[in-house]
Amino acid sequence: MKRLAFAVAMILGLALVGCQKAPEKAADNATANATAAKEEKVLINGIDGGGFPPYAFVDKEGKTVGFDVEAIEWIGKKMGFKVKHQPVEWSAIIPALEAKKIDMICSGMSATAERAERVNFSDPYYKVTQVLVVKGDSKATLEQMLTGNKKIGVQRGTVTAKYLEDLSKKPGMKFKLVQYDSTDLAMQDLPVGRIDGSGMDNTIAKDVLKKDKNAKVVGTFDAPAENYGYAVRKDDAELLKKINEGLKLLMADPYWQELKKKYDID
């Protein structure tokens, strides 16, 4: 009888141990699942739907590439989030951010005071100026382009467009501004004479001139240099902090110089 009682006691003891471990195991699994879900968080980066090389664009294979694309993906890996890129019409990209259709804008965006009223910008990572591109055989000077009833193309919704709109209102300025959905579309109209020049920032011009040997920069606008930054919603302080921390790490890493060399950004 003693042996039988001992055996029953052992069985009951093992059952109790099993019952104790089951909740613990379930709790461990729940914690692991929560951690995995946190690590798998995906944020949507809005990029210029018309393409904005070398910062963010879709290549011939349909892959989203570019300086800012690779930069924010590197930052995401360091700061614990994944990035999905979503093309958006540039003139509607800030409304898309405000409507939470995207989580950030990392696509060569100028951190202007006007935009900063609606979004928060990261620390600046690049400085650019505005230039005017014309056909390679053009004899016109920058002054003649701006005062000689010429047609100047520009991508709508850009800082370049705003500068040219303001410039067109100044005394002595006589040019017609023709707005496009992308710089590429403007450059397609330049060689056939639909426009006489195309405004853009200097890094975009560098990329354009690599493709089009029959174009050249005729001059720089009378506009202050601007900083590029990554944009987030006003209430997304946590993401802004992560981006700034990641950007600081990236700019101190050799990969930053590799990216600049890869995309020919000075």
JOUR-V714589 format. One record per backbone hydrogen bond with DSSP energy under -0.5 kcal/mol. NH is the residue of the N-H (numbers start at 1). CO is the residue of the C=O. Records with the same first field share a line. If there is no record, write none. Layout:
BEGIN
NH->CO ; CO
END
This chain:
BEGIN
5->1
6->2
7->3
8->4
9->5
10->6
11->7
12->8
13->9
14->10
15->11
16->12
17->13
18->14
19->15
20->16
21->17
22->18
23->19
24->20
25->21
26->22
27->23
28->24
29->25
30->26
31->27
32->28
33->29
34->30
35->31
36->32
37->33
38->34
39->35
40->36
41->38
43->82
45->43 ; 84
46->44 ; 104
47->86
49->88
51->48
52->56
55->52
56->52
57->65
59->57 ; 63
62->59
65->57 ; 63
67->54
68->55
69->55
70->66
71->67
72->68
73->69
74->70
75->71
76->72
77->73
78->74
79->75
80->76
81->76
82->41
84->43
86->45
88->47
92->89
93->90
96->92
97->93
98->94
99->95
100->97
101->96
102->96
103->44
104->44
105->231
106->46
111->227
112->110
116->112
117->113 ; 114
118->115
119->115
120->232
122->230
125->228
126->228
128->226
131->200
132->219
133->198
134->216
136->214
138->135
145->141
146->142
147->143
148->144
149->174
150->145 ; 174
152->150 ; 176
153->151 ; 197
154->178
156->180
158->155
162->158
163->159
164->160
165->161
166->162
167->163
168->164
169->165 ; 166
170->167
173->170
174->146 ; 172
176->150
177->175
178->152 ; 176
179->177
180->154
186->182
187->183
188->184
189->185 ; 186
190->186
191->187
193->190
194->189
195->189
196->151
197->151
198->133
199->153
200->131
202->129
205->201
206->202
207->203
208->204
209->205
210->206
211->207 ; 208
212->208
213->211
215->212
216->134
218->132 ; 216
219->132
221->130
223->221
226->128
228->126
229->109
231->105
232->120
234->118
236->233
237->235
240->236
241->237
242->238
243->239
244->240
245->241
246->242
247->243
248->244
249->245
250->246
251->247
252->248 ; 249
253->250
256->250 ; 253
257->253
258->254
259->255
260->256
261->257
262->258
263->259
264->261
265->260
266->264
END
